[in-house]
Amino acid sequence: MAYSSYVIQSSTLKSIASAVRSVTGKTESFTPAQMISEVENIKFYLVPYELASNSSLQVYSSPTVHAVGYRAFRGCTNLREINLENCEYIDLAALEHCPNLTTVRIPRCKVLGNYAFTQNSALTSIYLDKVSSVTTVFSAITLTQVISAKFYVPASLYTAFCDAMHWSVISDQIVSV
């Protein structure tokens, strides 16, 4: 059975299960596998500071997160990689001060807040390879903070990215895929 899309603030499996019960109207307990099948159309949002300062987090990957809140990953000092396949929105400073972060995969990101990558000196690759236009909102300050990182964009949009306002200052770091 398909349900309407909902934005749910996720913190733990327990709260996700509770949210699934609320959305679906079911009262039984869910295993993680059952939750995944039930939440097919539910969009998750990482709330501000949700994973902040989590020193055990090394890789974060989620196909259900569609938005990342203010400073959600701030200070995750051992985080190396983020893969948010369906994320469309990254809030202000959401990924700041993750000194070991090397790779960010946000292929469908439409909006990226200012200072998103502040104090991420190890960052080398940012994948935007499935965006459909150059409407992604990046400020000049955001781009200059990751001046050494490569931005991977669709081949069909390569020239548009290189010529776009703010992007032209780092056009030598834009890679066509």
N, C-alpha and C positions, 0 to 999 in steps of 0.2 A: 504494500500500500504506500503511495506517495503522499508526502506531507508538504505543506507550504514551507518556504525558506524562513528560517529564524536565525537571529543572531544570539548566540549563547556565550556568556563569559565562562570560559573553561579554566578550572584550577586543578581539579583532581578527578580521577575516574569516578569517585563517589558523586561529585557534583554533576558530572556529565551524565551518569546514570539517572540521577534525579531529574535533570533537564529532559532527558529522553522520555522518562515516564510522564513528565508534565506535557510535553509536546504530543506524544502518541496516545496519551490517556491510559497506557498500560500500567499495571501496578506490580508486576513480577520483577524479580531481580534479573539483571542482565550480565552475561559474560562479556568480556571485551569484544569478542567476535560478533555477538548478537548486537551490541551497541553500534558497531561499525555498520552493520546492515540496516539498522534502524535510523541512523543519522545521515543517510545518503544525501538528503536535501537540506540539512541543517548547516548553516555557516557559523563558524566559530570565530571569536574575537579574543585575542590575548589582551587582557586588561593592562592598564599602566602598572609598571613595576612587577608584573606577574612572575617572571622568571629572574628578576634582577638579583645580582650577586650570587647566583647559583654556580658555585665553583666546581661542581661535579658534572655539569652539562658540557659535553664535548661536541655533539652533533645534534641538531634539532631539525626534524623533518616532519611535515604534516601536510597532507592533501586537503584537510578540512579547514585550515585557518585561512580566512579571507581578509583579515585586518589585524595589524599589530599595533597596540597602544603605546602611548608615551612611555619611553624608557623601559619597555617590557623586558629587554635583554640586557639592560645596563649593568656593567660590571661582571658579566659572565666571563671571568678571566681565562677559563680553559676552553671556551667555545671555539671550535675550529671551522665549523661549517653549518650553514643554515640553508634548508631547502623548503621553500614554501611555494609549491607548484601552482596553487590557485589564489595566492594572496594578491589583492589589488591595491591595498593601502598600507603604507608604513608611516606611522606617526612621527612627530618631532622627537629626535634623539632616541628612537626606539632601539637602535643597535649600537649605541655609543659605549665607549670604553670596554671593548672586547679585544684586548691586545693580541690574542692569538687567532682571531678570526681571519681566515684566508679566503674563503669562498662563500658568496651569497648567491643563491639561486632564487630569484623572484621574477620568473619569466613573464608573468602577466601583470606586473605592477603598473598601476596607472598613476598613483600619487605617492611621492616619497617626500616626507617632511624634512625640513631643514635640520642640519646637524645629525642626520641619521647615522653617519659613519664616523663621528668624531672620536678621536683617540683609538683608531684601529690601524695601527702602523703596519701590521702584517697582511692587511687586505690586498689581494692581488687580482681577484676575479669577481665581477658582478655580472650575472647572466640576466638579461632582459630579452632573451631570444624568442619570445612568443608574443611580444607586444604587437598591437595592430596599427599603431600610429605613434607619432612623436608627441603625443599629448601628455606623456608622463611629466609630471610637474617636479622639476628639480631646480633648485636655486644655484646660483654660482657658488655660494659658500659651501653647499653640499658637495659639489664637484671638486672644488679645490682641496677639500679635506681628504679626498681619496685620489689625489693626483697621480699616484703610482699604479693604481688599479686599472685593469682592462675592463671595458664594458662591452659585453657581447650582445649584439643586436641583430635582428633579421636582415639578411642581405638586401631585401627589397626596400628597407628603410635606412640603409647605411648612409647614403648621401644626405637624406633629410636630417638624420641625427648630426652629422658633421657640420651642417649648415645652420642648425637651429641655435637660437639664442642660448647662451650659457654653455652649450655643448661644444661650440667652435673652439673654446679655449683648451679643450682636451681632445680635439679631433684625432690626434695621433694615437690615442688610447682606445678609440672605438674600433671594434673588430667585427667584421661581417661574418655571420654564420649561416 
